[in-house]
Amino acid sequence: MVARLLLRAWPRVPAVVPGAPRRPLSAGSGPGQYLQRSIVPTMHYQDSLPRLPVPKLEDTIRRYLSAQKPLLDDGQFRKTEEFCKNFENGIGKELHNQLVAQDKQNKHTSYISGPWFDMYLTARDPIVLNFNPFMAFNPDPKSEYNEQLTRATNMTVSAIRFLKTLRDGLLEPEVFHLNPAKSDTDTFKKLIRFVPSSLSWYGAYLVNAYPLDMSQYFRLFNSTRLPRPSRDELFTDNKARHLLVLRKGHFYVFDVLDQNGNIVSASEIQAHLKYILSDNSPAPEFPLAYLPSENRDIWAELRQKLSQPASTDSSAAVQKLNFKLNDALKTGIIAAKEKFDATMKTLTIDCIQFQRGGKEFLKKQKLSPDSVAQLAFQMAFLRQYGQTVATYESCSTAAFKHGRTETIRPASIFTKRCSEAFVREPSKHNAGELKQMMAECSRYHGQLTKEAAMGQGFDRHLFALRYLAAAKGIALPELYLDPAYGQINHNILSTSTLTSPAVNIGGFAPVVPDGFGVGYAVHDNWIGCNVSSYTGRNAQEFLQCVQKALEDMFDAMEGKSIRT
């Protein structure tokens, strides 16, 4: 299983546009150096964040069986129940007790953080397609700012301002406000900044605000995943001041921070990017950028054959990097390119925009917008393939210290019943009955979402217990050998949402060869969905079924009969 992180967008702030009638960036530490100047220090809440709870074993087993129910027939489910009972009363209980004891000894972190890092870093699959998502930004509201050079300059300047604001502790702490009229105010911020960091979370909690974990923010910049044999290494160099630009297979670097750590002028960044765009060198015969798309062990071995790039002066400020490639590297690049190109030929990506309504309409119907989108995916797969399959929706657990993600399992007995009613027997149900079934799905999905966000799912707990068994040299418990466990973790529908005014669409490749990668966003008045698939699944047909599902649900909500 390849897990998908919940994507969180940066705050949307105005960028400085070269040549535009706005205040230019200053060379010193003036206002132009920062996105904002938070009166509450960026990491003010970090020390007092609550710890991610280890769920009760009986709750995990109950939730696991509920998620298995729509995927198994009666005979299969009885076998899985037996595996669960034996696990809960036997080795699972022992492992759980060891996990709880281990968690109490490591109060500086969460029980899932270490195993989850290990899972990602020991995975040998290429990170391209298998792990890395993509996103497309909306155009700037001012059309003259969408020219490539201006757009690239603006985004670079904004990113570096974010970096400087973060490093200087002036970025506002990330907080989920349930009552922003009380908590997202200057008055509250002026008070909470004087509360010691060890107690600050409790002060926010009193006004229904929930600070989120920001422990990984430092990895947003100057960080990379170095390929190593068996397990990769996360590396961060906080002293680096340069920007790396890739264009047509070539690598260029220039400084975006001066020796004092201040941002160089926007016009200077623009000039450097313009210089790079003017380079008419042909694409290299052996493009190094293909190598990170390889299996991680292969890339680790090839990377060792690089020691250092030779720099040639292409200007006083910009260096074009030329690499000395031996025969092994040239052969490795050719193989990586052939493999990547072959994979891309099997990948299909398509998208739709459903324009009949979005959050505003669905909330008036007292339905969770996310539950409606997820229900559409269940209906679509049932219409296309005639079955209900394992479905993965990522959910952040950043409300806890070193929280990562938990899984929401959208496929339930409620979505299965509702999907079958819409797809197989719409004439047997009036609009009111269909709306009632949708409301049941919405309520249950809301329960699952709340449980997951509070660290009360089952996926991470079972993963941690399995990880612990392996670490202790214990034979893999029968629960994990059950075909049903393999099936529910073979996520044919892998879904993740990102809603931001800055982002037009985002997505990722399927996490299993016979699956769909579903990126979606429910906006105020429309729903966007991007789907990817490999050969063997049809993304375009799936999207047509998603469109049909949304049309049917909106018809039912409007009291209309379902069109066959």
C-alpha positions as CSV (number, residue, x, y, z in Angstrom):
1,M,0.0,0.0,0.0
2,V,1.2,3.5,-0.8
3,A,-0.3,6.0,1.5
4,R,-1.4,9.4,0.4
5,L,-0.8,12.4,2.5
6,L,-3.5,15.0,2.9
7,L,-2.2,18.0,1.0
8,R,-2.3,21.4,2.7
9,A,-1.9,24.6,0.7
10,W,0.2,27.5,1.7
11,P,-1.5,30.8,2.7
12,R,-2.5,32.7,-0.5
13,V,-0.7,36.1,-0.4
14,P,0.1,38.7,-3.0
15,A,3.4,38.3,-4.7
16,V,5.7,41.1,-5.9
17,V,5.5,41.4,-9.6
18,P,8.5,42.8,-11.5
19,G,7.6,45.9,-13.3
20,A,4.2,46.1,-11.7
21,P,3.1,49.3,-9.8
22,R,3.7,47.7,-6.4
23,R,6.3,48.2,-3.7
24,P,9.5,46.4,-4.7
25,L,11.2,43.9,-2.4
26,S,13.6,45.7,-0.1
27,A,17.3,44.6,0.2
28,G,17.2,44.5,3.9
29,S,14.7,43.1,6.5
30,G,11.8,45.4,5.5
31,P,8.2,44.4,5.0
32,G,8.9,42.9,1.5
33,Q,11.0,40.2,3.1
34,Y,8.1,38.5,4.8
35,L,4.6,37.2,4.0
36,Q,3.4,38.3,7.4
37,R,4.6,39.2,10.9
38,S,2.7,37.0,13.3
39,I,2.6,38.3,16.8
40,V,2.4,34.7,18.0
41,P,5.7,32.8,17.3
42,T,5.4,30.2,14.6
43,M,6.2,27.2,16.9
44,H,4.5,28.7,20.0
45,Y,2.1,25.7,20.4
46,Q,4.4,22.9,19.4
47,D,5.6,21.9,22.8
48,S,2.1,21.6,24.3
49,L,0.4,19.8,21.5
50,P,-1.5,16.7,22.8
51,R,-0.1,13.3,21.9
52,L,-1.7,11.0,19.3
53,P,-3.7,8.4,21.2
54,V,-3.2,4.7,20.8
55,P,-6.7,3.4,20.1
56,K,-8.2,0.7,22.2
57,L,-7.6,-2.7,20.6
58,E,-11.3,-3.7,20.8
59,D,-12.2,-0.4,19.0
60,T,-9.7,-1.0,16.3
61,I,-11.0,-4.5,15.7
62,R,-14.6,-3.3,15.6
63,R,-13.8,-0.5,13.1
64,Y,-11.8,-2.9,11.0
65,L,-14.6,-5.4,10.7
66,S,-17.1,-2.6,9.8
67,A,-14.8,-1.6,7.0
68,Q,-14.5,-5.2,5.8
69,K,-18.3,-5.8,5.8
70,P,-19.1,-4.3,2.4
71,L,-16.2,-6.0,0.8
72,L,-16.8,-9.6,1.8
73,D,-19.4,-12.2,1.4
74,D,-20.9,-13.9,4.5
75,G,-18.5,-16.8,4.5
76,Q,-15.4,-14.6,4.0
77,F,-16.6,-12.3,6.7
78,R,-17.0,-15.1,9.3
79,K,-13.5,-16.2,8.6
80,T,-12.2,-12.7,9.1
81,E,-14.2,-12.3,12.3
82,E,-12.5,-15.5,13.6
83,F,-9.0,-14.1,12.7
84,C,-9.9,-10.9,14.5
85,K,-11.2,-12.7,17.6
86,N,-8.0,-14.8,17.9
87,F,-5.8,-11.7,17.4
88,E,-7.6,-9.6,19.9
89,N,-7.4,-12.3,22.6
90,G,-4.0,-13.5,21.8
91,I,-0.9,-12.1,20.1
92,G,-2.7,-8.8,19.2
93,K,-3.3,-8.1,22.9
94,E,0.4,-8.7,23.7
95,L,1.6,-6.5,20.9
96,H,-0.9,-3.8,21.9
97,N,0.4,-3.8,25.4
98,Q,3.9,-3.5,24.2
99,L,3.0,-0.6,21.9
100,V,1.3,1.3,24.7
101,A,4.3,0.8,27.0
102,Q,6.7,1.9,24.2
103,D,4.5,4.9,23.5
104,K,4.7,6.0,27.2
105,Q,8.5,5.9,27.0
106,N,8.6,8.2,23.9
107,K,6.4,11.1,24.9
108,H,8.3,13.5,22.6
109,T,6.7,12.0,19.5
110,S,3.8,9.8,18.3
111,Y,3.6,6.1,18.2
112,I,3.2,6.2,14.4
113,S,5.8,8.7,13.4
114,G,8.9,6.4,13.4
115,P,7.2,3.5,11.7
116,W,5.6,5.8,9.1
117,F,8.9,7.4,8.2
118,D,10.4,3.9,7.9
119,M,7.5,2.8,5.6
120,Y,8.2,5.6,3.2
121,L,12.0,5.6,3.3
122,T,12.4,1.9,3.0
123,A,10.0,1.6,0.1
124,R,12.0,0.9,-3.0
125,D,9.4,1.9,-5.6
126,P,10.2,5.0,-7.7
127,I,8.9,8.1,-6.0
128,V,7.8,9.6,-9.3
129,L,4.1,8.5,-9.9
130,N,4.1,6.2,-6.9
131,F,4.5,8.8,-4.2
132,N,4.7,12.3,-5.6
133,P,1.5,14.2,-6.3
134,F,1.0,16.9,-8.9
135,M,-1.0,20.1,-8.9
136,A,-1.8,22.9,-11.3
137,F,-2.2,26.5,-10.0
138,N,-5.0,28.8,-11.1
139,P,-3.9,31.7,-13.4
140,D,-3.2,35.0,-11.8
141,P,-6.4,37.2,-11.8
142,K,-4.3,39.8,-13.8
143,S,-3.7,38.3,-17.2
144,E,-0.5,40.2,-17.7
145,Y,1.1,38.4,-14.8
146,N,0.6,35.0,-16.4
147,E,3.5,35.3,-18.9
148,Q,6.0,32.5,-18.0
149,L,8.9,34.7,-16.8
150,T,6.7,36.9,-14.7
151,R,4.8,34.0,-13.2
152,A,8.0,32.1,-12.4
153,T,9.5,35.2,-10.8
154,N,6.4,35.8,-8.7
155,M,6.2,32.2,-7.5
156,T,9.9,32.1,-6.6
157,V,9.7,35.4,-4.7
158,S,6.6,34.2,-2.8
159,A,8.2,30.9,-1.9
160,I,11.4,32.5,-0.6
161,R,9.3,35.0,1.4
162,F,7.5,32.0,3.0
163,L,10.9,30.5,3.8
164,K,12.2,33.6,5.4
165,T,8.9,34.2,7.4
166,L,9.1,30.6,8.6
167,R,12.7,30.7,9.6
168,D,12.4,34.0,11.5
169,G,9.4,32.7,13.5
170,L,7.0,35.2,11.9
171,L,4.7,32.7,10.2
172,E,1.3,32.4,11.9
173,P,1.0,29.1,13.7
174,E,-1.4,26.8,11.8
175,V,-4.6,26.6,13.9
176,F,-8.0,25.0,13.2
177,H,-10.6,27.5,14.4
178,L,-14.0,26.2,15.4
179,N,-15.0,29.7,16.6
180,P,-12.8,32.2,14.7
181,A,-14.8,35.1,16.1
182,K,-13.1,34.4,19.4
183,S,-9.8,32.7,18.5
184,D,-8.8,34.2,15.2
185,T,-8.6,37.8,16.6
186,D,-5.8,40.2,17.5
187,T,-7.1,40.3,21.0
188,F,-6.7,36.6,21.5
189,K,-3.3,36.5,19.8
190,K,-2.0,39.3,22.0
191,L,-3.0,37.3,25.0
192,I,-1.9,33.8,24.0
193,R,1.6,34.9,23.0
194,F,2.3,35.6,26.7
195,V,1.2,32.1,27.7
196,P,4.2,29.7,28.1
197,S,4.7,27.3,25.2
198,S,4.2,24.4,27.5
199,L,0.6,25.6,28.3
200,S,-0.3,27.5,25.1
201,W,-2.4,24.7,23.5
202,Y,-4.7,24.6,26.5
203,G,-5.3,28.4,26.1
204,A,-6.3,27.8,22.5
205,Y,-8.5,24.9,23.5
206,L,-10.5,27.1,25.9
207,V,-11.7,29.2,22.9
208,N,-12.4,26.2,20.7
209,A,-9.2,26.5,18.6
210,Y,-6.9,23.6,17.8
211,P,-3.2,24.3,16.9
212,L,-1.8,21.8,14.4
213,D,1.6,20.1,14.3
214,M,4.2,22.0,12.3
215,S,7.2,19.8,13.1
216,Q,7.8,19.0,9.4
217,Y,7.6,22.6,8.1
218,F,11.4,22.9,8.2
219,R,11.5,20.2,5.4
220,L,9.6,22.4,3.0
221,F,12.9,24.0,1.9
222,N,16.5,22.9,1.4
223,S,15.4,19.3,1.8
224,T,15.7,16.2,-0.3
225,R,15.3,12.5,-0.1
226,L,18.7,11.0,-0.7
227,P,18.6,7.5,-2.3
228,R,20.4,5.0,-0.1
229,P,20.6,1.2,-0.3
230,S,17.6,-0.4,1.6
231,R,16.5,2.9,3.2
232,D,16.6,6.5,2.0
233,E,17.8,9.4,4.0
234,L,16.0,12.7,4.6
235,F,18.6,15.5,4.3
236,T,18.1,19.2,5.1
237,D,20.7,22.0,4.6
238,N,19.6,25.1,6.3
239,K,22.6,27.0,5.1
240,A,22.0,26.7,1.4
241,R,21.0,30.0,-0.3
242,H,20.6,28.9,-3.9
243,L,17.7,28.0,-6.2
244,L,18.0,25.0,-8.5
245,V,16.2,25.4,-11.9
246,L,15.6,22.5,-14.3
247,R,14.9,23.4,-17.9
248,K,15.0,21.1,-20.9
249,G,17.1,18.6,-19.0
250,H,19.7,21.1,-17.9
251,F,20.4,22.2,-14.3
252,Y,21.1,25.8,-13.2
253,V,21.8,27.4,-9.8
254,F,21.8,30.9,-8.5
255,D,21.5,32.5,-5.1
256,V,18.1,33.9,-4.0
257,L,19.3,34.8,-0.5
258,D,22.3,37.1,0.1
259,Q,25.1,36.5,2.6
260,N,22.9,38.1,5.3
261,G,20.0,35.8,4.6
262,N,17.9,38.5,2.9
263,I,16.0,38.0,-0.3
264,V,17.7,39.3,-3.4
265,S,15.7,41.8,-5.4
266,A,12.8,40.5,-7.6
267,S,14.3,42.2,-10.6
268,E,17.5,40.3,-10.1
269,I,15.7,36.9,-9.8
270,Q,13.8,37.9,-13.0
271,A,17.0,38.6,-14.8
272,H,18.5,35.3,-13.8
273,L,15.4,33.3,-14.9
274,K,15.4,35.3,-18.2
275,Y,19.0,34.3,-18.8
276,I,18.2,30.7,-18.3
277,L,15.2,30.9,-20.7
278,S,17.6,32.4,-23.3
279,D,19.9,29.3,-23.2
280,N,19.4,27.6,-26.6
281,S,21.5,24.6,-25.8
282,P,20.0,21.3,-27.1
283,A,18.6,18.9,-24.7
284,P,21.3,16.6,-23.2
285,E,21.8,13.2,-24.7
286,F,21.7,11.7,-21.2
287,P,19.1,13.6,-19.1
288,L,20.0,13.1,-15.4
289,A,16.5,14.0,-14.3
290,Y,15.2,10.5,-15.3
291,L,17.3,8.8,-12.6
292,P,15.1,9.7,-9.7
293,S,12.2,7.9,-11.5
294,E,14.1,4.6,-11.0
295,N,13.8,2.0,-8.3
296,R,15.4,3.6,-5.2
297,D,18.2,1.0,-4.9
298,I,19.2,1.4,-8.5
299,W,19.2,5.2,-8.2
300,A,21.2,4.9,-5.0
301,E,23.9,2.8,-6.7
302,L,24.0,5.1,-9.8
303,R,24.1,8.3,-7.6
304,Q,27.4,7.1,-6.0
305,K,29.0,7.2,-9.4
306,L,28.4,11.0,-9.7
307,S,31.4,12.3,-6.4
308,Q,30.9,16.3,-7.8
309,P,29.4,18.4,-10.8
310,A,31.8,20.6,-12.6
311,S,30.6,24.2,-12.8
312,T,31.0,26.3,-16.0
313,D,30.6,30.1,-15.7
314,S,27.6,31.0,-17.9
315,S,27.4,34.4,-16.3
316,A,28.5,36.1,-13.1
317,A,25.5,34.9,-11.1
318,V,24.1,31.8,-12.8
319,Q,26.0,28.5,-13.0
320,K,25.0,25.9,-15.4
321,L,25.9,22.5,-14.0
322,N,27.6,20.0,-16.3
323,F,28.0,16.4,-15.0
324,K,30.7,14.0,-15.8
325,L,29.0,10.8,-16.8
326,N,30.7,7.4,-17.1
327,D,29.4,4.5,-19.1
328,A,27.5,3.0,-16.1
329,L,25.6,6.3,-15.6
330,K,24.8,6.7,-19.3
331,T,23.5,3.1,-19.4
332,G,21.5,3.8,-16.2
333,I,19.9,6.9,-17.6
334,I,18.9,5.1,-20.8
335,A,17.3,2.3,-18.8
336,A,15.5,4.8,-16.5
337,K,14.2,6.8,-19.5
338,E,13.0,3.7,-21.3
339,K,11.2,2.4,-18.2
340,F,9.7,5.8,-17.3
341,D,8.5,6.4,-20.9
342,A,7.0,2.9,-21.0
343,T,5.1,3.5,-17.8
344,M,3.8,6.8,-19.0
345,K,2.4,5.2,-22.1
346,T,0.2,3.1,-19.9
347,L,-1.0,6.0,-17.7
348,T,-4.2,7.9,-18.5
349,I,-5.3,11.1,-16.8
350,D,-8.6,12.9,-17.3
351,C,-10.7,15.3,-15.4
352,I,-14.2,16.8,-15.1
353,Q,-15.8,19.9,-13.6
354,F,-19.4,19.3,-12.3
355,Q,-21.1,22.7,-12.5
356,R,-24.5,22.1,-10.9
357,G,-23.4,22.9,-7.4
358,G,-20.8,22.5,-4.7
359,K,-20.4,23.2,-0.9
360,E,-23.1,25.9,-0.7
361,F,-25.9,23.8,-2.2
362,L,-24.8,20.6,-0.4
363,K,-24.7,22.3,3.0
364,K,-28.2,23.6,2.5
365,Q,-29.2,20.0,1.9
366,K,-27.5,19.2,5.3
367,L,-25.1,16.8,3.6
368,S,-21.3,16.6,4.0
369,P,-19.8,17.8,0.7
370,D,-16.9,15.3,1.1
371,S,-19.4,12.4,1.7
372,V,-21.2,13.3,-1.5
373,A,-18.0,13.2,-3.5
374,Q,-17.0,9.9,-2.0
375,L,-20.4,8.4,-2.5
376,A,-20.1,9.4,-6.2
377,F,-16.9,7.4,-6.5
378,Q,-18.7,4.3,-4.9
379,M,-21.6,4.6,-7.3
380,A,-19.3,5.1,-10.3
381,F,-17.2,2.0,-9.6
382,L,-20.4,-0.1,-9.0
383,R,-21.8,1.1,-12.3
384,Q,-18.6,0.5,-14.1
385,Y,-17.5,-2.8,-12.6
386,G,-20.5,-4.1,-10.6
387,Q,-18.8,-4.3,-7.2
388,T,-17.6,-2.4,-4.1
389,V,-13.9,-2.3,-3.5
390,A,-11.3,-1.1,-1.0
391,T,-11.2,2.7,-0.9
392,Y,-8.7,4.9,0.8
393,E,-9.2,8.5,1.8
394,S,-6.4,10.3,3.6
395,C,-7.0,12.4,6.7
396,S,-4.6,14.5,8.6
397,T,-3.9,13.9,12.3
398,A,-1.9,17.1,12.6
399,A,-4.0,18.1,15.7
400,F,-1.5,15.9,17.6
401,K,2.2,16.1,18.1
402,H,4.0,14.4,15.2
403,G,0.7,13.3,13.9
404,R,0.8,12.0,10.4
405,T,-2.3,10.7,8.6
406,E,-5.1,8.3,9.3
407,T,-7.3,6.5,6.8
408,I,-10.9,7.1,6.2
409,R,-12.6,4.1,4.7
410,P,-15.4,5.5,2.6
411,A,-16.8,2.2,1.4
412,S,-19.4,1.2,4.0
413,I,-22.6,-0.8,4.3
414,F,-24.4,2.5,3.9
415,T,-22.6,3.6,0.7
416,K,-23.1,0.1,-0.7
417,R,-26.8,0.1,0.0
418,C,-27.2,3.6,-1.4
419,S,-25.1,2.9,-4.5
420,E,-27.1,-0.2,-5.3
421,A,-30.3,1.8,-5.0
422,F,-29.2,4.5,-7.4
423,V,-27.4,2.2,-9.9
424,R,-29.4,-1.0,-9.9
425,E,-32.9,-0.1,-8.8
426,P,-33.6,3.6,-9.0
427,S,-37.2,3.1,-10.1
428,K,-37.9,1.3,-6.8
429,H,-37.1,4.3,-4.7
430,N,-38.6,7.8,-4.7
431,A,-36.5,10.9,-4.3
432,G,-37.2,11.2,-0.6
433,E,-36.0,7.6,0.1
434,L,-32.8,8.2,-1.9
435,K,-32.2,11.5,0.0
436,Q,-32.6,9.6,3.2
437,M,-30.0,7.0,2.2
438,M,-27.7,9.8,1.2
439,A,-28.2,11.4,4.6
440,E,-27.3,8.1,6.3
441,C,-24.1,7.9,4.3
442,S,-23.3,11.5,5.2
443,R,-23.7,10.9,8.9
444,Y,-21.6,7.8,8.9
445,H,-18.9,9.4,6.8
446,G,-18.9,12.3,9.2
447,Q,-18.4,9.9,12.1
448,L,-15.5,8.2,10.2
449,T,-13.9,11.5,9.5
450,K,-14.1,12.7,13.0
451,E,-12.7,9.4,14.4
452,A,-9.8,9.5,11.9
453,A,-8.9,13.1,12.6
454,M,-8.9,12.3,16.3
455,G,-6.5,9.3,15.8
456,Q,-9.3,6.8,16.2
457,G,-9.1,4.9,12.9
458,F,-7.9,1.4,12.6
459,D,-5.3,1.4,9.8
460,R,-2.4,3.1,11.6
461,H,-2.9,1.1,14.8
462,L,-2.9,-2.2,12.9
463,F,0.1,-1.0,10.9
464,A,2.0,-0.2,14.1
465,L,1.2,-3.6,15.6
466,R,2.5,-5.3,12.5
467,Y,5.6,-3.1,12.5
468,L,6.2,-3.9,16.1
469,A,5.9,-7.7,15.5
470,A,8.5,-7.5,12.7
471,A,10.8,-5.4,14.9
472,K,10.5,-8.0,17.7
473,G,11.1,-10.9,15.4
474,I,7.6,-12.3,16.0
475,A,6.0,-14.4,13.3
476,L,3.4,-12.4,11.3
477,P,0.0,-12.9,13.1
478,E,-2.7,-14.7,11.2
479,L,-4.8,-11.6,10.9
480,Y,-2.3,-10.1,8.5
481,L,-2.2,-13.3,6.5
482,D,-5.9,-13.3,6.0
483,P,-6.7,-12.6,2.2
484,A,-9.2,-10.0,3.4
485,Y,-6.5,-8.0,5.0
486,G,-4.5,-8.0,1.8
487,Q,-7.6,-7.0,-0.1
488,I,-8.6,-4.1,2.0
489,N,-5.0,-2.7,1.7
490,H,-5.1,-3.1,-2.0
491,N,-6.6,0.3,-2.5
492,I,-8.2,0.2,-5.9
493,L,-9.8,3.6,-5.2
494,S,-7.2,5.8,-3.6
495,T,-8.6,9.3,-3.0
496,S,-7.3,12.6,-1.7
497,T,-8.7,16.1,-1.7
498,L,-7.2,19.6,-1.8
499,T,-9.3,22.7,-1.8
500,S,-7.4,26.0,-2.1
501,P,-8.2,29.2,-4.0
502,A,-4.7,29.0,-5.5
503,V,-5.0,25.5,-6.9
504,N,-7.0,24.5,-9.9
505,I,-6.5,20.8,-9.8
506,G,-4.3,18.1,-8.2
507,G,-3.8,14.4,-8.5
508,F,-1.5,11.4,-8.4
509,A,-1.0,8.1,-10.1
510,P,-2.9,4.9,-8.9
511,V,-1.3,3.3,-5.9
512,V,-1.9,-0.2,-7.3
513,P,-1.6,-1.4,-11.0
514,D,-5.4,-2.1,-11.3
515,G,-6.5,1.0,-9.4
516,F,-7.6,4.6,-9.8
517,G,-5.9,7.7,-8.4
518,V,-8.7,10.1,-7.6
519,G,-7.9,13.7,-6.8
520,Y,-10.9,15.9,-6.1
521,A,-12.1,19.2,-4.7
522,V,-15.5,20.4,-3.7
523,H,-15.6,24.2,-4.3
524,D,-18.4,26.6,-3.3
525,N,-20.4,26.1,-6.5
526,W,-18.7,23.3,-8.4
527,I,-16.9,19.9,-7.9
528,G,-13.7,19.1,-9.7
529,C,-12.3,15.5,-10.1
530,N,-9.1,14.3,-11.6
531,V,-8.6,10.6,-12.2
532,S,-5.6,8.5,-13.3
533,S,-5.4,4.9,-14.3
534,Y,-3.0,2.4,-15.9
535,T,-3.9,0.1,-18.7
536,G,-6.6,-2.3,-17.6
537,R,-8.7,0.5,-16.0
538,N,-10.5,3.2,-17.9
539,A,-10.2,6.6,-16.2
540,Q,-12.4,8.4,-18.8
541,E,-15.2,5.9,-18.4
542,F,-14.9,6.1,-14.6
543,L,-15.3,9.9,-14.8
544,Q,-18.4,9.5,-16.9
545,C,-19.8,7.3,-14.2
546,V,-18.8,9.9,-11.6
547,Q,-20.6,12.6,-13.6
548,K,-23.7,10.3,-13.8
549,A,-23.6,9.7,-10.1
550,L,-23.4,13.4,-9.3
551,E,-26.3,14.2,-11.7
552,D,-28.4,11.5,-10.1
553,M,-27.8,12.6,-6.6
554,F,-28.5,16.3,-7.4
555,D,-31.7,15.2,-9.2
556,A,-32.8,13.3,-6.0
557,M,-31.9,16.3,-3.9
558,E,-34.1,18.5,-6.2
559,G,-37.0,16.0,-6.0
560,K,-36.6,14.7,-9.5
561,S,-36.8,11.1,-10.6
562,I,-33.5,9.4,-11.6
563,R,-32.8,9.2,-15.3
564,T,-31.8,5.7,-16.5
